[in-house]
Every structure is written in structure tokens, then in C-alpha cells.
Amino acid sequence: MFGCPGCFGFEPYIQAWLEKKPDYINFVRLPAQWPSHPESAMHARAYYTAEALGKLGEFEEDFFNEVHRNGNLLDTEGKLISFFAAHGIDEAAFKSTFNSFAVNTKLKRADELVERYRVQSTPTVVVNGKYQTVGRMAGSVEAWFAIIDELAAREHAAPGGAATAQ
């Protein structure tokens, strides 16, 4: 969740882990939308818009920084249009993608998974749809990633051998 201070603090650790994670782990982000945080729905829609436009890789860090370092909550469509324009996306392309069937479908699927996984807070990492982990359970970021890696290794070693971290 781009507006979440915990997610902002966690992001550098996720980036470092992504660079060294085993190849068998497929990491998928699910932007959470919480009714208590109205901007989270706008941010989730912006996430999937950036993904659809092929800008996600350059977008995530800038989005976090815009919200947490620059104090721009990016909580209106107008603010998002300006933000996307700074990343080379014109208003028409932004609007057609932002309100597209594809983005709406991804938002619905993310909501379904957040509900299925019973995610109560962010950041949360779910391994293979079975194991939910949050930082306070582990006590430290290092211990948290050790747990994630161990759970993923177990799932990989199990018959069928796939592991997804979300």
C-alpha cells in the first residue's frame, strides 16, 4: 500500500530480497484497498495502471517517495495525471487505462485475494496462498525474510514444487 509508512520502510528490504531470491519464487504484489484509507483505492488503481502501461518498474519507488518524502498524497485523479505525465504518460493514455476493464479486473482480483488470505495489515507477505507472514510476527526484517525463504523452500520441495510470495 503506497500510503502505508510500514510498506514505505519495507520497500528497500523487498528490493534487496528480490535481487537475491531463488529463481523458483514468483513474487507478486497485491495492492491492498482499505475502506479506512480512501487513498488506497486510488493508489491500487494507479499501481495497475502503471503496470498496464509498462511503467511499473520506474514507478514504484517514485510513487512511494512522492507520498512519503514529498507529502503529495496522490489522492486525486488530477494529481495522478500530473504524476504519470512526469513519467511520460499523456493524459488520454492515463485516463483510458486508469478506467479500463483490465485495471478493474485486476483490482477485483486483488481484493478477492486480500480477503481470501485474511490480510489485516500491510505489509504482509503470503507464501503460496497458505502462509501469512507479517514483520511483527518475526521480530526483525532479517528473521522475516528467513521465514519467507524457508516457507518458499518447503513449498518448492513439496510435490508440485511451486512457490509464490505475495
C-alpha positions as CSV (number, residue, x, y, z in Angstrom):
1,M,0.0,0.0,0.0
2,F,1.7,3.2,-1.2
3,G,0.3,5.3,1.6
4,C,1.4,2.9,4.3
5,P,4.5,4.0,6.3
6,G,5.4,0.4,7.1
7,C,5.3,-0.5,3.4
8,F,7.5,2.5,2.6
9,G,10.0,1.4,5.2
10,F,9.8,-2.2,4.0
11,E,10.3,-1.4,0.3
12,P,14.2,-1.2,0.3
13,Y,14.3,-4.6,2.0
14,I,11.9,-6.1,-0.6
15,Q,14.0,-4.7,-3.4
16,A,17.2,-6.2,-1.9
17,W,15.5,-9.5,-1.4
18,L,14.1,-9.5,-4.9
19,E,17.7,-9.3,-6.3
20,K,18.8,-12.4,-4.5
21,K,15.7,-14.5,-4.1
22,P,15.7,-18.0,-5.5
23,D,14.5,-18.3,-9.1
24,Y,11.7,-20.6,-8.1
25,I,10.0,-17.8,-6.2
26,N,7.5,-15.8,-8.2
27,F,6.9,-12.5,-6.3
28,V,3.5,-10.8,-7.0
29,R,2.4,-7.6,-5.4
30,L,-1.2,-7.1,-4.4
31,P,-2.1,-3.5,-3.6
32,A,-4.5,-3.5,-0.6
33,Q,-7.5,-1.3,-0.7
34,W,-8.8,-0.4,2.8
35,P,-12.1,1.4,3.3
36,S,-10.4,3.2,6.3
37,H,-7.8,4.6,3.8
38,P,-9.7,6.1,0.8
39,E,-6.5,6.9,-1.0
40,S,-5.6,3.2,-1.0
41,A,-8.2,2.5,-3.7
42,M,-6.7,5.3,-5.9
43,H,-3.2,4.0,-5.3
44,A,-4.1,0.5,-6.2
45,R,-5.7,1.7,-9.4
46,A,-2.6,3.7,-10.1
47,Y,-0.4,0.6,-9.5
48,Y,-2.3,-1.5,-12.0
49,T,-2.4,1.5,-14.5
50,A,1.4,1.8,-14.3
51,E,1.7,-2.0,-14.8
52,A,-0.6,-1.9,-17.9
53,L,1.4,1.0,-19.3
54,G,4.7,-0.8,-18.8
55,K,5.9,1.8,-16.3
56,L,5.7,-0.2,-13.0
57,G,9.5,-0.7,-12.6
58,E,10.3,3.1,-12.6
59,F,7.0,4.0,-10.9
60,E,7.0,2.2,-7.5
61,E,10.0,4.0,-5.9
62,D,8.9,7.4,-7.3
63,F,5.4,6.9,-6.1
64,F,6.5,5.9,-2.5
65,N,8.8,8.9,-2.5
66,E,6.2,11.3,-3.8
67,V,3.8,10.3,-1.0
68,H,6.2,9.9,1.9
69,R,9.1,12.2,1.2
70,N,7.3,15.0,-0.8
71,G,4.0,14.9,1.1
72,N,1.9,14.7,-2.1
73,L,-0.7,12.0,-1.2
74,L,-1.5,11.4,-4.9
75,D,-5.1,11.0,-3.8
76,T,-7.0,12.5,-6.7
77,E,-7.1,11.7,-10.4
78,G,-5.7,15.1,-11.2
79,K,-2.7,14.6,-9.1
80,L,-2.2,11.1,-10.6
81,I,-2.4,12.6,-14.1
82,S,0.4,15.0,-13.3
83,F,2.5,12.3,-11.7
84,F,2.0,10.0,-14.7
85,A,2.8,12.9,-17.1
86,A,6.1,13.3,-15.3
87,H,6.8,9.6,-16.3
88,G,6.0,10.2,-20.0
89,I,2.3,9.2,-20.0
90,D,-0.1,11.6,-21.6
91,E,-3.5,12.3,-20.1
92,A,-5.5,10.4,-22.7
93,A,-3.5,7.2,-22.3
94,F,-3.6,7.5,-18.5
95,K,-7.4,8.0,-18.4
96,S,-8.2,5.2,-20.8
97,T,-6.0,2.8,-18.9
98,F,-7.0,4.0,-15.4
99,N,-10.6,3.3,-16.1
100,S,-10.1,0.2,-18.2
101,F,-11.7,-3.2,-17.9
102,A,-8.2,-4.7,-17.4
103,V,-7.4,-2.5,-14.4
104,N,-10.9,-3.0,-12.9
105,T,-10.4,-6.8,-13.3
106,K,-7.0,-6.7,-11.5
107,L,-8.4,-4.6,-8.7
108,K,-11.3,-7.0,-8.2
109,R,-8.9,-10.0,-8.2
110,A,-6.5,-8.3,-5.7
111,D,-9.5,-7.6,-3.4
112,E,-10.5,-11.2,-3.6
113,L,-7.1,-12.4,-2.7
114,V,-6.6,-10.0,0.2
115,E,-9.9,-11.2,1.6
116,R,-9.1,-14.9,0.9
117,Y,-5.7,-14.5,2.6
118,R,-7.4,-12.6,5.5
119,V,-4.8,-9.8,5.3
120,Q,-5.4,-7.4,8.2
121,S,-2.5,-5.1,7.8
122,T,0.3,-4.1,5.5
123,P,2.9,-5.0,4.7
124,T,2.0,-8.7,4.7
125,V,3.7,-11.5,2.7
126,V,1.7,-14.6,1.8
127,V,3.6,-17.6,0.7
128,N,1.9,-19.9,-1.8
129,G,-1.6,-18.8,-0.7
130,K,-1.0,-20.8,2.5
131,Y,1.2,-18.9,5.0
132,Q,0.7,-15.3,6.0
133,T,3.6,-13.5,7.5
134,V,3.9,-10.0,8.9
135,G,7.0,-8.4,10.4
136,R,5.8,-8.2,14.0
137,M,5.5,-12.0,14.0
138,A,9.2,-12.4,13.1
139,G,10.6,-9.7,15.3
140,S,13.1,-8.3,12.7
141,V,13.2,-7.8,9.0
142,E,16.1,-10.4,8.7
143,A,14.1,-13.0,10.6
144,W,11.0,-12.2,8.5
145,F,12.8,-12.9,5.2
146,A,14.4,-16.0,6.7
147,I,10.8,-17.3,7.4
148,I,9.6,-16.3,3.9
149,D,12.6,-18.1,2.3
150,E,12.1,-21.2,4.5
151,L,8.4,-21.4,3.7
152,A,9.0,-20.9,0.0
153,A,11.7,-23.6,0.1
154,R,9.3,-26.0,1.7
155,E,6.6,-25.3,-0.9
156,H,9.2,-25.7,-3.7
157,A,10.3,-29.1,-2.3
158,A,6.7,-30.3,-1.9
159,P,5.2,-32.4,-4.7
160,G,4.2,-29.9,-7.5
161,G,7.1,-27.6,-6.4
162,A,6.0,-24.0,-7.0
163,A,6.2,-21.1,-4.6
164,T,4.6,-17.7,-4.9
165,A,5.1,-14.9,-2.5
166,Q,2.5,-12.1,-2.5
